[in-house]
Amino acid sequence: MLKKLSMVTAALALTATVSTGASALEVKLEPVASGLTHPMQLISPPGDKRRFIVEQIGTIKILHPDGKLQDEDFLNIKHKIVEQWEFFDEEGLLSMAFHPDFKNNGLFYGGYSSPLFGRAGVAEHLWYAHTNVVAEYRVSKDDPDIADPNYERIVLATHWPQFNHNGHWIGFGPDGMLYVSMGDGGYANDWGIGHNPETGNGQDMSTTLGKILRIDVSGDPYNVPGDNPFVGQDGVAPEIWASGFRNPWRCSFDMGGKNELFCGDVGQNSYEEVDIVTKGGNYGWRVKEGTKCFDFLKPNDHPGSCDDKGMIDPIIEYNNCGAKPKGCKGISMTGGYVYRGSNKAWDGKYFFGDWSKSFAVKDGQLFAGTSKGGKWTMEDVTVKNMPGWNEYVMAFGQDGDGEIYVMGTNVRGPVGQQDTVYKIVP
């Protein structure tokens, strides 16, 4: 999601990709669940009115249709999560996804940070931070509101160099395949232990780090779909769907329109971006940061030219408050959802945000992107009923009706029970 204290930087200023309109969209935030610890996601199973909330500490809770938060956890895997830092941490239970046939098979999936698998005797991974896991779970036979505590099937396990840049959103596409966002491995500048010194991981096609993956969970542990773009190419991981990402923090499929895949990719020091991810696309990192060329040895000085042939620019870009403070509006991109709810005036708007304009002081930001003729513009979102609202924006959520939610927190680290999920309403 973010970088550590020395790495946390971002902001907002639009480029040629996006106009710099000064307009603002007024909304209200309606609290729907509180007493949470670092909520990471809210989603509903297909055809189900329940809303499931993922907490970073390793639990999933159910918000029932009557608005009551279930006392007992739907799932609790705290014992499987790497030890977390209360001051600030990017590890934990970061995402969940329901199988398209969840109603009949009861299967769902979680993406979490585990203590490193097989640390002993694995010299090349000796100093690695953890293992990012995608695991399959199922609902209890006796209670549809409780997961089976005795079942877990590991689908995907990836050793992770540093604690940060996990990405680790998971979601099923309209094609029934599971997509997984993978950060570049952590630290800064896609450099250091566990990073390709020549290209960085984002451009190294032999590794799944810095990529969006696409897999078929029906396999053991999974199958690689035959129509993935790089299947059969020597030296290329066949799971790769798209490349060139730094930290794709929260992705989502549009429930309507063309069902496009949107990802918010956290920048280094200067620029934040939103991408529409397409089959085989290369989104630039670490050759580029946003639309600008990037030099990992001089991250604040962007070269005038670079070999970016075939790379895809973001639909929305803005200045990071670290190196580009002029006009900035945040330090770490938080990807969101395309609105498909009851307010037709918002139909097709992409709601997203930024974790904060400052690491030390909470100052979360909300935005909305609008496409006209294929060109995207963005505007600030003003919270009309809560003047001065400024919580850290962890993530967004969307229910089965297409309504969108904001995951807010008042603290940097996964500690306490003081966080709230808000519904965005007119």
C-alpha positions in Angstrom: 0.0 0.0 0.0 2.4 2.6 1.2 6.1 2.9 1.7 7.9 3.0 5.0 8.6 6.4 6.6 11.6 7.1 4.3 9.7 5.9 1.3 6.2 7.4 1.8 5.6 10.2 -0.8 2.9 11.1 -3.3 0.6 13.9 -4.4 -1.8 15.3 -7.0 -1.4 17.4 -10.1 -2.8 16.4 -13.4 -0.9 15.9 -16.6 -1.7 15.9 -20.3 -3.6 12.6 -19.6 -6.0 14.4 -17.3 -7.3 17.9 -17.2 -6.8 20.0 -14.1 -10.4 21.1 -13.6 -11.0 22.7 -10.2 -14.4 21.2 -9.8 -15.4 19.2 -6.8 -18.1 16.6 -6.3 -20.1 16.9 -3.1 -21.0 13.6 -1.3 -22.1 12.4 2.1 -20.4 9.7 4.1 -22.8 7.4 5.9 -21.2 5.2 8.6 -22.2 1.5 8.2 -19.8 -0.3 10.4 -17.4 0.8 13.2 -15.1 -0.7 15.8 -13.0 -2.2 13.1 -9.2 -2.6 12.8 -7.7 -1.4 9.5 -10.5 -2.5 7.1 -9.0 -3.5 3.8 -12.0 -4.3 1.6 -15.8 -4.6 1.5 -17.4 -7.0 -1.0 -20.5 -9.1 -1.5 -20.8 -12.6 -2.9 -22.7 -12.8 -6.2 -26.4 -12.4 -5.6 -26.0 -12.0 -1.9 -27.0 -8.9 0.2 -24.4 -9.6 3.0 -21.3 -7.4 3.0 -18.0 -8.9 4.0 -15.3 -6.7 5.5 -11.7 -7.7 5.5 -9.5 -6.6 8.4 -5.7 -6.4 8.0 -5.1 -8.2 11.4 -6.4 -11.4 9.8 -10.2 -11.4 10.2 -13.3 -11.2 8.0 -16.5 -9.9 9.4 -20.1 -9.9 8.0 -22.3 -6.8 7.8 -25.8 -8.2 7.5 -28.5 -6.7 5.3 -30.2 -5.3 8.5 -27.1 -3.2 9.1 -25.8 -5.3 12.1 -22.2 -6.3 12.3 -22.0 -10.0 13.2 -20.2 -10.5 16.6 -18.4 -13.7 15.6 -15.8 -13.5 12.8 -16.7 -15.1 9.5 -13.0 -16.1 9.2 -10.1 -15.6 11.7 -6.6 -16.5 10.5 -4.6 -14.2 12.8 -2.4 -17.2 13.7 -1.4 -17.4 10.0 -0.4 -13.7 9.7 3.2 -12.5 10.0 3.8 -10.5 13.2 2.7 -6.9 12.5 4.1 -3.6 13.5 1.7 -1.5 15.4 3.3 1.7 14.2 2.8 1.0 10.5 2.7 -2.2 8.4 1.7 -3.2 4.9 1.5 -6.9 5.7 -1.6 -8.8 6.8 -4.8 -10.1 5.4 -5.1 -7.8 2.4 -7.9 -9.1 0.2 -10.6 -11.7 -0.4 -12.6 -12.9 -3.4 -15.7 -15.1 -3.8 -15.7 -17.9 -6.3 -18.2 -17.1 -9.1 -20.2 -20.2 -8.1 -19.9 -19.4 -4.3 -23.7 -19.9 -3.9 -23.3 -23.5 -4.7 -19.7 -24.5 -3.8 -19.1 -22.1 -0.8 -15.6 -21.4 -1.9 -13.8 -18.1 -1.3 -10.1 -17.0 -1.4 -7.9 -14.8 0.8 -4.6 -13.0 0.2 -2.4 -12.7 3.2 1.2 -12.3 4.4 2.5 -15.4 6.1 5.8 -16.0 8.0 8.3 -17.0 5.4 7.7 -20.5 4.1 10.8 -22.7 4.4 13.2 -20.0 5.7 15.7 -22.7 6.9 17.9 -24.0 4.1 16.7 -21.5 1.5 19.8 -19.3 1.2 18.5 -17.0 -1.5 15.5 -16.2 0.7 17.3 -15.9 4.0 16.6 -12.2 4.5 13.2 -12.2 2.9 10.3 -10.7 4.9 7.4 -13.1 4.4 5.5 -15.2 2.0 2.5 -13.8 0.2 -0.2 -16.4 0.1 -3.4 -16.9 -1.9 -5.5 -19.6 -0.2 -8.8 -21.2 -0.8 -11.4 -21.5 2.0 -15.0 -22.7 2.2 -18.1 -22.0 4.2 -19.0 -24.2 7.1 -21.6 -26.9 6.4 -23.5 -26.0 9.5 -23.6 -22.2 9.3 -23.4 -20.0 6.2 -22.1 -17.1 8.3 -19.0 -19.0 9.5 -16.1 -20.3 7.5 -14.9 -23.9 7.9 -12.0 -23.5 10.4 -10.4 -26.8 9.4 -10.0 -26.1 5.7 -7.4 -24.2 3.8 -5.8 -25.0 0.4 -2.8 -23.0 -0.6 -3.2 -21.9 -4.2 -0.3 -19.5 -4.7 2.8 -18.7 -2.4 5.3 -16.1 -3.3 8.4 -15.3 -1.2 8.6 -11.5 -0.6 11.9 -9.6 -0.3 10.7 -6.7 1.9 7.6 -6.0 4.1 6.1 -3.5 1.7 4.7 -3.1 -1.9 2.6 -6.3 -1.6 -0.3 -5.2 -3.7 -2.1 -8.4 -3.1 -5.5 -7.6 -4.2 -7.3 -10.6 -5.6 -10.5 -10.8 -7.6 -12.4 -12.9 -10.1 -12.9 -11.4 -13.6 -16.0 -11.8 -15.7 -14.1 -14.7 -17.4 -14.1 -16.7 -14.1 -10.3 -16.5 -13.7 -8.6 -15.2 -10.6 -6.5 -12.0 -10.9 -3.8 -11.2 -8.4 -2.0 -7.9 -8.1 1.7 -8.2 -7.2 3.9 -5.3 -6.1 7.6 -5.1 -7.0 8.8 -6.7 -3.8 9.3 -3.7 -1.6 11.9 -1.2 -0.4 12.2 1.7 -2.9 13.1 2.3 -6.5 12.6 -1.5 -7.4 16.1 -2.1 -6.2 17.9 -4.1 -3.5 17.6 -7.7 -2.2 15.2 -9.7 -4.3 15.1 -7.2 -7.2 16.6 -7.6 -10.6 19.6 -5.1 -10.6 19.4 -4.6 -14.3 15.7 -4.0 -15.0 14.0 -4.1 -11.6 11.2 -6.6 -11.0 8.6 -4.6 -12.9 10.3 -5.3 -16.2 11.7 -8.7 -15.4 9.3 -11.1 -17.1 10.8 -14.1 -15.4 9.4 -13.1 -12.1 5.8 -12.5 -11.0 6.7 -9.5 -8.9 5.5 -6.2 -10.3 2.8 -7.9 -12.3 -0.9 -8.6 -12.5 -1.4 -12.4 -12.6 -4.3 -14.5 -14.0 -4.8 -18.1 -12.9 -7.4 -20.8 -13.0 -8.1 -21.9 -9.4 -9.6 -25.2 -10.5 -6.2 -26.7 -10.9 -3.9 -28.3 -8.3 -2.8 -25.8 -7.0 -3.9 -23.9 -10.0 -3.8 -24.0 -13.8 -2.4 -21.4 -16.2 -5.1 -20.3 -18.7 -4.0 -21.2 -22.2 -5.0 -17.7 -23.5 -2.7 -15.8 -21.1 -0.6 -13.5 -23.2 2.8 -15.0 -22.5 2.1 -18.7 -22.4 4.9 -20.7 -24.1 7.4 -17.8 -24.2 10.8 -18.8 -22.9 11.9 -17.1 -19.8 8.5 -15.5 -19.1 6.3 -16.5 -16.2 3.1 -17.8 -17.8 0.9 -16.5 -15.0 1.6 -12.9 -16.1 -1.4 -10.9 -17.5 0.2 -7.5 -17.4 3.6 -6.0 -16.3 5.3 -2.9 -15.1 3.8 -2.2 -11.7 5.3 -0.8 -8.6 2.6 -1.4 -6.0 -0.9 -1.9 -7.5 -2.8 -1.1 -4.3 -6.4 -2.0 -4.8 -7.8 -3.1 -8.2 -11.4 -3.7 -9.3 -13.4 -4.9 -12.3 -16.1 -2.5 -13.5 -19.5 -4.1 -12.8 -20.8 -2.5 -16.0 -19.6 -1.0 -19.2 -16.8 -3.1 -20.7 -15.9 -4.8 -17.3 -12.5 -3.1 -17.5 -9.9 -3.8 -14.8 -8.8 -0.6 -12.9 -5.7 -0.5 -10.7 -4.3 2.3 -8.6 -0.5 2.0 -8.7 1.4 3.7 -5.9 4.3 5.8 -7.2 7.8 6.3 -5.9 8.5 10.0 -5.0 6.9 12.1 -7.7 3.7 10.7 -9.3 0.7 8.5 -8.5 -1.4 6.8 -11.2 -4.6 4.9 -12.1 -4.3 2.3 -14.9 -6.9 0.4 -16.9 -5.1 -3.0 -17.2 -5.3 -4.9 -20.5 -4.0 -8.2 -21.7 -0.3 -8.2 -22.2 0.0 -4.5 -21.2 3.3 -3.0 -19.9 2.6 -0.1 -17.5 6.2 1.2 -17.3 7.7 0.7 -13.9 10.7 1.1 -13.3 11.4 2.6 -16.7 8.7 5.1 -16.0 6.9 6.6 -13.0 3.5 7.6 -14.3 4.0 9.3 -17.7 7.6 10.4 -16.8 10.8 8.6 -17.4 12.4 7.3 -14.2 16.0 6.8 -13.0 16.2 4.4 -10.0 19.6 5.9 -9.0 18.2 9.5 -9.1 14.5 9.0 -8.4 13.6 12.7 -8.1 15.3 13.6 -11.4 13.2 12.4 -14.3 15.2 11.9 -17.6 13.9 13.6 -20.7 13.8 10.4 -22.6 13.8 6.6 -22.1 13.1 3.4 -24.0 9.3 3.3 -23.3 8.2 1.8 -26.6 4.9 -0.1 -26.2 4.4 1.1 -22.6 0.9 2.2 -21.6 0.4 5.5 -19.8 -2.1 5.8 -16.9 -5.6 7.2 -17.4 -5.1 9.5 -14.4 -1.8 10.8 -13.0 -1.1 13.3 -10.1 1.9 14.7 -8.3 3.2 13.0 -5.2 3.6 15.4 -2.2 7.1 14.2 -1.6 9.1 15.4 -4.6 6.3 17.3 -6.3 4.6 19.3 -3.5 3.1 22.0 -5.8 -0.6 21.3 -6.2 -0.2 17.9 -4.5 -3.1 16.1 -2.9 -1.7 12.9 -1.4 1.3 10.6 -0.8 0.0 7.1 -1.7 -2.6 6.1 -4.3 -5.6 4.1 -3.1 -7.5 2.4 -6.0 -11.3 2.3 -6.0 -14.3 1.3 -7.9 -16.5 2.4 -10.8 -19.9 3.4 -9.5 -22.9 1.4 -10.7 -25.4 2.1 -8.0 -28.8 3.8 -7.7 -27.6 7.4 -8.3 -27.6 7.5 -12.1 -25.8 10.9 -12.1 -22.7 9.0 -10.9 -22.9 6.0 -13.2 -19.5 5.3 -14.7 -17.6 7.5 -12.3 -14.4 6.0 -10.8 -14.2 6.7 -7.1 -10.7 6.5 -5.7 -8.5 8.3 -3.2 -5.2 8.8 -1.5 -4.1 7.4 1.9 -3.1 10.9 3.2 -1.3 14.1 2.2 1.1 13.4 5.1 2.6 10.4 6.8 2.7 12.1 10.3 -0.8 13.6 10.2 -3.9 11.9 8.9 -5.3 13.7 5.8 -7.0 11.2 3.5 -8.2 12.4 0.2 -11.2 11.3 -2.0 -11.5 11.8 -5.8 -13.7 10.9 -8.7 -12.6 10.2 -12.2 -14.9 10.7 -15.3 -14.4 9.5 -18.8 -15.6 11.5 -21.8 -14.7 10.3 -25.2 -12.0 8.1 -23.8 -10.3 11.0 -22.0 -10.3 10.9 -18.2 -10.6 13.9 -15.9 -10.6 13.9 -12.1 -12.1 16.1 -9.4 -11.9 16.4 -5.7 -14.7 14.8 -3.6 -15.9 17.0 -0.8 -17.6 15.4 2.2 -20.6 17.7 2.8 -22.0 16.2 6.0 -18.6 15.9 7.8 -16.6 19.1 7.3 -13.0 18.4 8.0 -13.2 14.7 7.6 -9.6 13.5 7.2 -9.1 9.9 8.1 -6.4 7.8 6.4 -8.0 6.2 3.3 -7.1 2.5 3.5 -9.3 1.2 0.7 -12.7 1.2 -1.0 -15.4 -1.4 -1.3 -18.4 -2.1 -3.5 -21.5 -4.2 -2.8 -23.6 -6.2 -5.1 -25.8 -3.2 -5.9 -22.9 -1.2 -7.2 -22.7 1.2 -4.2 -19.3 2.3 -3.1 -17.7 2.4 0.4 -14.7 4.0 2.0 -12.5 2.2 4.5 -11.2 4.8 7.0 -8.8 4.7 9.9 -7.4 7.2 12.4 -4.1 5.3 13.0 -1.2 4.3 10.8 -0.8 0.8 12.1 -3.1 -2.3 12.4 -4.0 -1.7 16.1 -7.1 -0.9 18.1 -10.7 -1.1 17.2 -11.5 2.5 16.1 -12.0 2.3 12.4 -15.1 2.9 10.3 -16.5 1.9 6.9 -18.6 4.6 5.2 -21.0 4.4 2.4 -20.7 7.1 -0.2 -24.1 8.6 -0.8 -25.4 11.8 -2.7 
